Amino acid sequence: MIESSTNTEFLSRKRFIKSLVLATSAVLVPSYLLADTAVNARPYFKLKPLGRSFSLEDYYIWCSSPIWGKDGKVHLFYSRWLKTKGMSGWIRGSEIGHAVADSPEGRFQHKDVALAPREEYWDSTTCHNPLIKEVEGTYYLFYMGNSNGKTNTKRIGIATSESLDGPWKRYDQPCLLPGKEGEWDDHCTTNPAFIKGADGKYWLYYKSWNTAEYNNMTGAVRGNRKYGLAKADHPLGPYHKVSDKPVIDFSNRPNNAQLEDAFVWRERNKYKLIARDMGFYNHEYGLILTSDDGISWSEPQIAYLDLKTYVTENEPPKHLKRFGRLERPMILFDKDNKRPKYIFGGTQGGAYDTATTFVFEIVDAG
């Protein structure tokens, strides 16, 4: 009988064969499968990268919300701010632009500015986070504005129009205010996600966090971002919060895990939500959650991986510290509005060393 545990020659040959298998696997197995193995999951979406479809030489571009127009083209509502302001310029000088392409695979061309900051209103400093929706022939442009260039005056508002080309009617007040001092959402309301629920009401998901927690924490990411839900009988509101507690809350997890940039839809009687990971797996992946009722959500799974898994680009300059992430993911459905077909997002990089729109085609899901 061979005593393998004490046979040096046997062990050496065994280690050699094992290392050869691992080396061969690394060559033959696609990188996204290796990444899946690391977190024991396969991404929900199988994606085909279509690339950076929209950039502007003098601007950072973010928050790309697409919609099919009556003209058969794709209209894109996006955030932009001057390159001279740097990446952080979104909080103190963003405006919402409107671009158009013949198809989701095409190149987008800027058409006009839909919303810009207006003096002496709640959105006097910035207009950001656009989300375009159509309800019974009217277009609703949800967005975030602020009035002091800081996070504590971020509020969600709505503009309306009968045409994607405007003009847009704006309102003197935001549609959703933060909670009272000490509540989980007393800091702001931001990152709107909108859907018509199974109950016939209009649902508005929003991101917020607690001010004291935010001010007292240290580290790269302060505070823990959670999602709340408010409902209304009309898309314009008034919106009433369904609970004094958030519907999505990871604050009991290690590493200050959280998510942001939620996009919500209904598919086959299920509510689904994609968002940017902020510490559940890492800070580069996208997450997907599902729910039967839109209130109690599943454990987050990986929706998509980091951008470098899908495309190879040159290393960015040092000021682009978020390079490699796809943030604020938005879904464009097929023309029948039944099946998710494309993912749009904002990401750093591009020809002008700023940030651009990036588009993926959804090849398969689930």
Salt bridges, closest charged atoms under 4 A:
ASP71 OD2 - HIS75 NE2 3.06
GLU95 OE2 - ARG80 NE 2.76
ASP102 OD1 - LYS73 NZ 3.68
ASP112 OD2 - HIS98 ND1 3.12
ASP123 OD1 - ARG118 NE 2.76
ASP123 OD2 - ARG170 NH2 2.79
ASP165 OD1 - HIS98 ND1 4.00
ASP165 OD1 - LYS111 NZ 2.96
ASP185 OD2 - LYS241 NZ 2.89
ASP199 OD2 - LYS231 NZ 2.91
GLU213 OE1 - LYS226 NZ 3.97
ASP233 OD1 - LYS201 NZ 2.57
GLU260 OE1 - LYS207 NZ 2.88
GLU260 OE2 - ARG276 NH2 3.02
GLU267 OE2 - ARG268 NH1 3.41
GLU267 OE1 - LYS272 NZ 3.37
GLU284 OE2 - ARG325 NE 3.92
ASP292 OD1 - LYS270 NZ 2.75
GLU299 OE2 - ARG253 NH2 2.57
GLU313 OE2 - ARG52 NE 2.77
GLU327 OE1 - ARG276 NE 3.38
GLU327 OE1 - ARG322 NH1 3.62
GLU327 OE2 - ARG325 NH1 3.40
GLU361 OE2 - LYS341 NZ 3.63
